[in-house]
Amino acid sequence: MSSVILINLLAQTLRIATPLIFAALGGIFSEKSGVVNIGLEGMMVIGAFFGVYGSSLFPNSSFGPLIGIAFGVVAGGVLGLIHAVLSINLRADQVISGTAINLFATALASFLIFKLFDGKGGQTDIVKGLSYNIPDGIKNIPFIGRFIGELNWFVVLAVILVFVSHYVLYKTPLGLRIRAVGEHPKAADTLGINVYKIRYFCVILSGMLAGLGGAALSLGITPLYREGMVEGRGFIALAAVIFGNWKPFGAFGASLLFAFGLAFNIFAQGLSWNLPSEVYTAIPYVLTMLALAGFVGKTTGPLASGKPYDKGSR
């Protein structure tokens, strides 16, 4: 019985970590290029809503969830584009821009629930989620088969993207340009690298990945959108970026740590411990604060992160 509980807890940790991983990878690309993206929360919110909306347009099609994922990714990318325009061209304060996006996305999703759905109870209708089927041969493998069977395709994609992101950032010319723009944009500009273009690409990609994280939350865990379902996961993903030292594998490990807190919250409430429910709910956020308090001074972010670049300045 204990092994079954352990398998369920580990699988649940990975499922919960997946939206965080997508958003954290997006935050890494954005900050590696020099743009702080506080708006990950709002991009996840809008990705979660439009993921459900896109799937609802094709309720009888097996491709409905895939269309929903595309909707979520595009919606997140649009918010990423808005953040890029404000931060890069208009040189607005990046923290204020991201905060405004968070407020706007939350309000927009709440408004669209009532416009596009019945809006009963502040949530959408239940839609078709992304199905997950594995061969019986894998299911029958002791322990491993049960563990894999408890996952979903978003988990698989998230793990793949961690490796892909690491390869792109540290093994390709594009990754070198991204890191150069985030460290020394003036030097990169001198070498002929288009700083604005690289930053636009990374911030939009950041929004798309956060939107994918939102779609993974709504279509991969609960096939509907309700107000408040993101519950600060965008901020936890931002903490994972810092805790992971702005590296894909580091952010992956940090996301697992924070997700374990969320999974343990669900698991512990089923035990006969006489503790207030608020204690369990606070576990992941306490872990986030402790991690930041203990490691934020020991991590080093990109030197130009958060600093608007003016090509004409000296």
N, C-alpha and C positions, 0 to 999 in steps of 0.2 A: 504493500500500500504506500509506503514511504517513497519508493522509486517512482510510482505513478504521480504522486504529488510533486516530486522534484521535477519530473519531466514536464508536467503542466506548468509549473512555475517558470522554468527556463524558456519554454515555448512562448508563454505569455509575455515574458520579458522581451523576447525578440520581436513579437508582434507589436508591442507597445513602443519599442525603440525605433521601429521602422519610420514612422512619420518624423521623429526627431532626427534620424540619420539623414533623410532627404533634405530637411530644412537646414541642418548643420552644414552639409556639403555646400548648399547654396550660400550660406553665410561665409564659408571659407573662400569660395571663388570671389565673392564681392569684396571681402576685406583684403584678400591677397592682392587685389587690383587697386586698393586704396580707398574703397567706399564702405563705410559702416552701414550695415543694413539692420536697423532696429525694427523695420517693417516686416520681419519674417512672420510675426504673429498674424498680422492682417493678411498677408499673402497665403498663409495656411488656411485662414478662415474662408477667404474667397475661393481657394482651391477646393476646399471641402464642400462648399455650397454648390459651385458649378460642376463639380464631379457628380453630385447627386442629380442636379438639373439635367446635365447631358445624358445621364443614364435613363432618366425619366422620359426622355423624348422617344426612346426606343424600348419600351417595356417588354416587348415580345421577341426581341432580337438578342442573340448571344453576344453580339458586338456592342450592345448597349453600354456595359461597363467600360469597355475600351474607349468608346466615344466620350463617356463621362470623364475618364482619365484625361483625354485630350482637352476637353473643356476646362478642367481644373488646371492643367499645365499652362494653357494659353491665358487663362484669367490671371494666374500668378505672374506670368510674363508681362502682361499689360501693366500690372501694378509695379513690376520691376522697371518697366520703361518709364513710368511716371516718376518713380524715385530717381532714376538715372537722369532724367531731364532736370529735375529740381536740384540734384546734387552736383551734376557735372556741368551742365550748361549755365544754369542760374546760380550755381555755387551757393545754394541754400545750406543752412545748418543741417547736417545729415541726420542728427538725432531728432531734430524737430520734424524733418521731412518723414522719417520713419514712423514717428509717433502719430503724425497726421494720417498716414496711410493705415495704421492700425485702427484708428478711430473711424476713418471713412469706410474701411472694409467691413468692420463689425456692423456699422449702421446700414450699409448697403445690403448686406446679407439679410439682416432682420427685415428690411423693407421688402426685399424680393421674395421672402418667404410668403408674405401676404399677397403679393402681386402675381406670383407664378404658381403658388400652391394655396391650399386653404388657410394655412397659417395657424391651425389649431394647436394651442399649447406652445407656440413659438418653434414649431418644427415642421419639416417637410413630410411628405408621404414616404413610406418605405419603398425603396427601389431595388432593382436587381443588382446584387453585388458581384464582384469578380469571383467566379467559381475557381475552385482549387481541387484538382484531382491528381493523385499520384498512382503509379502502377501498383497492383496488388503485391508484386514481388518485393517492393520496397516497404510496403505497409507491414508485411509479415516478418521483417527483420526485428528481432527483439530489441526493445528500448529505442533504437535508432529509428525504426520504422514508425513507431508511435510518435516520437519527437518530430520527425519530418511531417507526419500527417497533421500535426497541430499548427503548422505554419501556414503561410499563404504566399502567393506569387510576389506580392510587394516586398516581403522579406528577402526573397531570392534576388530581386532586382536591386534592393538597397545594398546588399552585400557586394554584388557585382559592381555597382557604381562607386563603392568605396575604393576598390582596386583600380577602376578606370580613372577616377579622380586623382588618385595618387600618381598613376602613370602619366596622366596629362600634365599635372603640375610640375613633376620632377624629372620626366624623361622625354619631354617633347619641346620643340622650339616655342610653341604657343605658351606652354607653362613657364618657360624662362622669361618670355615677354611679360606675362601676367605678374610674375614675381618682381621683375625689374620695375614695372610701372608702380607697383605697390611700395617698393622700397625707395627708389630714386627716379621719380617721373621725369625730372629735368634731364638727367643723364640718359634716360631711355629715349626721350624726345630727340636729344642730340644725335643718337644713333639711328634715327629714322623710324622709331616705333611710334605709331599713332596712339598717344595716351588716351585720348577721348574714345577712340574706337574700341580699344581693349577694355576700358572701364564700362562702356555701354554693354559690350558683349557679356561681361562678367555679372553686372547687376541684373540684366534681363535673365541670364541663366540662373542667377540666384532666385529670382522670382518664380521661374518655371519649376525649379527644384522644390521650392517651398510650396508651390501650388500642387505639385505631385505629392508632397507630404500630406497636405490637406486632403487630397483625393484618397490617399492610402488610409487616412483616418476614417473617412466616411464610407468608402466603398470596400475597404479591406477589413474593417472591424465592425462598424455598425452601419448598415446600408440606408442611412438617412442623415439629414443634417438638422441639428437643433441648436438653438442659441446657447452659446457658452461651451460648446462641445470641445473646442480647441484647448480651453482652460489653461492658457499660459504656456502651451508647448512651444510656441515660437520663441519665447524668452528663455525657456529651458534649452532649446537648440542653440540659442546665442551663447548661453553659458557653456554648452558643450564645445562650441568653437574655441572659447577662451581656455577652458579646462584642457582641451585637446591640443593646445598650443598651435592653433591654426593649421593643423595637419589632419588629413582624412582619417587615418587610422586612430589618431588620438581622439578625434571627435566621435568616431565609432565606439571606442571604449567608454568615453564619457556618456554617450547616449545610452549605452547598455546599463551603466551605473544608475543613471537617473530613472531609466525605465524599470529597473529592478525595484526602485522605491515605489513606483506606481503599481507594479505588479504585486509587490508585497502588501501594499495597501489593500488591494482587492482580496488577496489570499488571507491576510491576517483577520479581516472582518468576519471570516467564516470560522475563526477559532473562538474558543470560549474565554477570551481574555476580557476582563472587566475594565475596558478603557473606553473613553469617549470616542465617537467616530471621527471627531475633528483631529485627534491624535494621528490616526491612520492617514487621513487626508493630507496632513502636513508633512508626512515623511518625505516625499520626493522633493518638496520645496526646501525643506531643511537640509537635505543632502546637497541641493544646488547651492545654497548659501554657504554651507561648510566647505564645499569644493572651491568656490570662488574665493572665500576668505583665506583658505590655506594655500591656494596655488596661483591666484591672479598676480601676485607680486613676483612669481618665479617664471612666468611665461613672458614671451617677447613677441608682440604683434608686429605687423609690417610698419615700417617707419613712417610712411606717408598715409597710413590709414586714418580716415576722417578729415584729411586736409584737401580742400578743393584745389585743383591744379589750374593755374592761369598761364597759358602758353606765352603771353606777352610779358609776364613779370620776370624779374631777375633776382 
